[in-house]
């Protein structure tokens, strides 16, 4: 362990709760939801996507 300590009056950003985000704003930033597994080339070829 170190004898030095760091103190700051500002809280760390990783312990502060995130502000709530509107789902429409999230879609605007990241785009529409994507499936976890993309269909294979055969499924896309047969139109079963």
C-alpha positions in Angstrom: 0.0 0.0 0.0 1.1 3.5 -0.7 1.4 6.2 2.0 0.1 8.8 -0.5 -3.6 9.6 -0.9 -5.4 11.7 -3.4 -8.3 13.9 -2.3 -10.5 16.0 -4.6 -13.6 18.0 -3.9 -15.1 16.9 -7.1 -16.7 13.4 -7.1 -15.4 10.8 -9.6 -17.4 10.5 -12.8 -17.5 6.7 -12.4 -19.3 6.8 -9.1 -21.8 9.5 -10.0 -25.1 8.2 -11.4 -25.6 8.7 -15.1 -28.4 11.1 -16.2 -31.4 9.4 -17.7 -31.5 9.5 -21.5 -34.5 9.7 -23.7 -34.8 6.5 -25.9 -35.4 8.7 -29.0 -32.1 10.5 -28.3 -30.3 7.2 -27.8 -31.6 6.0 -31.1 -30.5 9.2 -32.8 -27.0 8.8 -31.4 -26.5 5.0 -31.8 -29.0 4.1 -34.5 -31.7 1.4 -34.3 -31.3 -1.7 -32.1 -29.4 -4.5 -33.8 -29.9 -8.2 -33.1 -27.2 -10.0 -31.1 -26.6 -12.6 -33.9 -26.8 -11.6 -37.5 -28.4 -14.2 -39.8 -26.0 -16.2 -41.9 -25.6 -15.6 -45.6 -27.9 -18.5 -46.5 -30.7 -17.1 -44.3 -30.2 -13.7 -45.9 -30.3 -15.3 -49.3 -33.5 -17.1 -48.6 -35.1 -14.0 -47.0 -35.4 -15.4 -43.5 -33.6 -12.5 -41.9 
